[in-house]
Amino acid sequence: MPRMRISLLLFGSALLCGAVASSQALAQGATRIGAAKAVENDVEGRLGKSVHKLAVGSEVFQNQLVRTGKASTARLQFLDETDLSLSPFTQVALDRFVYDPDKNTGRVVINVPRGLVRFVTGSLEKQSYTIRTPIASIGVRGTVFDLLVWSDRMSVLLRDGGVELTLQPRRVYVLDRPNTAITIWRDGRVNGPHDWTRSITDFAVLTPPTQRRAAPAPTGQKAAQPLGPRPGESTGGTSLSGGTTRPTTPGRPPGPGLLEGGSNVGNQGPAPAGRPLTPGGGGGSGTIR
């Protein structure tokens, strides 16, 4: 009986803290954009200088940074019914949210500097959503997808709908078939798009693409130019199997977790060297332009 009372007191304290934090945020003129529908363990929200623990029912606000700790997860639902699920060691900045429920119009911009999330679009038009990472920005087409961001790469696994990944300068990768994955490195190398039915973390640790180079020329002779890729080998973003290429118009890795079917995600440290993409992974269904 005493244990039950302690549990109830702790739960009540968490709800009270969440209510107080929400009241403070509203007092500061923050715009409420949704609420936490599920929270496990250590999840906090940072708004300006204010930091508070999130609990089920806690409101979330525009410009708020939501962060999950070890063995911690959260599911946020916005006013337009967009769902955002966060695995452990994930950071998400709710940069912009404008929504008119009467006209069903608005704009949603989310920044994911690190971690693993699943994004499910809400009721707004597909062009209303933008997800930003340090490597690329993602536009959606009525979509469900997983996004993994590490310090040196990002991976996207499309579950439904379609996405466009925009890199600088003027490169756009389009995924338009379910169960398609792509990894993009900070240095410009690209693996995919490829058919993929396993987890996004399994895809992210695959060996990055390489280019064969000619042997050094003897002294006094002109060095040979780099050789082209072997048949079927990725070129780091200039062409894809199963896709097309055209210029655009001007203008310690996580283990099973929230998105992987388990209960925890490990520390998001440097990813180890992976294994090559096995035969049968399929050609890419996406395109580059």
N, C-alpha and C positions, 0 to 999 in steps of 0.2 A: 504493500500500500504506500509506504513512504516513497518508494521509487517512482510510483505512478504520479504522486503529487509533484515530485521534483521534475519529472518529464513535462507535466502540464505547465508548471511554472516557467520552465525554460522556453516552451513553445509560446506561452503567453508573452514572455519578455521579448522574444524575437518579433512577434507580431506588433507589439507596442513600439519597439525600436523602428520597425519599418514604417509604422504610421507616423511617428515623430519625424523621421527623415523625410517622408513625403510632404508633410506639412511645412517643414523648413524649405524644401525645394520650391513648393508653390509660393511660399512667402518671398522667395528670391526672384520670382517671376519666371521660373522654369516652365517649359511647356510639356505637359504630360502626353506621352505618345503610346503608352501601353502598360502591360503589367507582367510580372513573373508568374507563369503558370505552373512551373515545377522548379524546385531548387533542392540540391543535394549538397550538404556540407558547406564548404567555404566559398561563398560567392559574395562579392562586394560591388557596390556602385560608387563611382567617384564623380561628383559634380562640382566643379570649381575646387574649393578647398575642403569641401564636405565629403567625407567617406563614411558609408554605412553598410551594414550587412543586409543582403537581400533575403527575403523569405517568400513563401508562396503568397501571392496577393500583393506584394510590394509593387508600387508604381515605378515605371521607368520614364526617363525624361530625355528630351532633345539635348544633345551635346554631352550626354553622360557616357562615361567609360565603365563598362561592365567587365569584371575580371573574375575568372574561376581559378581556384587553387588546386592542390593535389587531391585526387580522387573526388573532385567536385564537378557538378554539372548544373546546367540551368536551361530552361526553355522559356523564351520570351515571346509574347504575342502582342503585336501592335494593333492599333485601332482599326486598321484596314484588314486585319486577320492574317497579316504576314506572320509566319512562325520562324523563329531563329533559335536553333538548339546549339548549345555550347558544350564542348568536351572539356576535360581538365586542362589547366594551363593555357587558357585562351583569353584573349583580350579583344573586345569589340567596342568601337566608338560609334555612338548613335548620332552621327553628324547632322543629319537633316531629316525632318519629318513634317511634311505639310499635307493635311488631309481635309477634304470637304466631303463629309458623308452624304450630304444632300445631292451633290453633283457627282460623287464618286470620282473625284479628281484629287491629285496630289503629287508629291515627290518624296522619295525615300532614298537617302544616301547613307550607307553603312561602311565603316572603315574597319578592316580586320588586319591589324599589324602582326599578329601571331596566333597560332592555334588551329583548331579544327572545329568547323561549324557545319550545320546543315541548314540550308535556306529554302523556305517554301513561300512562294509569292502569295500575296493576298488578293484583294478584290480590285486593285488599281490596274490601269492599262500597263502592259508589259514594259513599255518604254519609260515608265515612271520610276523604275528601280535601278540603282547603281551600287555595286559593291566594289570597294577600293582596297587594294593591297599595295605593299611597297614595290611590287613587281609589275602588276597589271591591274587594269580596271575591268569589271565584268558587267556587261549589260545582259538582261534576261528577256526571255520570250515565254512567259507563263511557265514557271520552272520550279523543279526540285533538283538541287545539286548539293554535293559535299565539296567543301573548300578546305584545303590544308595549307597553312603558311608556315614555312621555316625561314631561318635567316638567309639561306642561300637559294631557296626555290619555293615554288608554289605549285600545287596540284589541284585539278578540278575533276570530279567524277560526276557526270551528268546522269541523273536518275529519270528525269522526265522533262519534256519541253525542249528548250534550247538556250544556249548562252553564247555570247560574243566576248572574247578576251582581247583587249586592246593594249598593245605595247607601243613604246616609242622606239624608233621613229616609224610611224605609219605601218604597223603590222597588226592584223586582226585575225584571230583564230576563231573559227565557228564550230561549235559542237551542236549537232542537230539530231542526234539519234541516242536513245537511252543506252546506258551502260557503255559510255565512251569516256575515256580519261586522257588527260594531257598533263605533262609536267613542264614547267618553264623555269629555267635557272636565271639567276641574276646576270650571269655573263652572256646570256643570249641563247644558250643551248636549249633545245626543245626535244622532248620525247612524246610522240603522239601527234594527233589523236590516234588511239588504239581502242578496239573493243576490249572491255574489261568487266568481269563479273565478280571480282574479289574486292577487298577493301581498298580505300584510297591510300592508306598507309603502305600497303603492299606495292602499290603502283609507284608511290613516291620514292621508294628506296631502290628502284631499278637502276642499273648502271647507266649513267648519262651517255648520250651519243658522242662519238668522237669522229675526227676527220683523219684520214690517212694522209701523210705528207711524204713527198719524195725525199730520197736520201740527199744529204748535202753535196753540192757540186764540188769537184776538185778545185784547188786554188787557181785563180785566174779565169775560171769559167763562170758563166752566169748561173745563178741558182735556179733549179727547176721549180716550176709552180706547183702548188698543192694539187694532189690528185683528187679526182672526184670520188664520191662515196661508193662503196660496194653496193651491188644490187640489194635493195630493201633496207639499206642503212639510212638512219635519220641524218639529216644534214645540219641539225641545229636550228631549223626554222625556215630554210629556203624552199623546201618541198616536203610533201607528205605522201605516203602510200595511201591511195584511196581518196585523195583530196586534190585541190587545184591551187595554183599559186598565181596571184596577180597583184599589181600594186594597188594601194588604196587611193581613193581620191584625196587631194590635198585637204585642206580645211583643218641523345639517345632517343630514338624516335618513338612516338606514342604506340602503345600496345592496344589491345581491344578496349574500347570505351563506349561512350554514349552512342556514337554513330557506327560502331563496329560490332555491336551485339554483346559487349561485356560490361563490366562495372567500373573499370578504371582505365585511365590513359597515363602512360609513363611520362617522365620528364622530357620536354621538347628540346633536348640538346642537339648537338650535331648529329646528322643522320649518317649511319655507316654506309660503306659501299654496298650496293645491292647486287642482285643477280640480273643477268641479261633477260630481256623479254623473251619468254619461251615461245616456241612455234605454236601457232594456234591462237595467239593473242588477237589476231585479226587485223585487217587493214583499218585505217582511220575512216570514220564516217564524216569527219569534219573537213572543213576547207580552210585555206589561208588566202587572205587577199591583202 
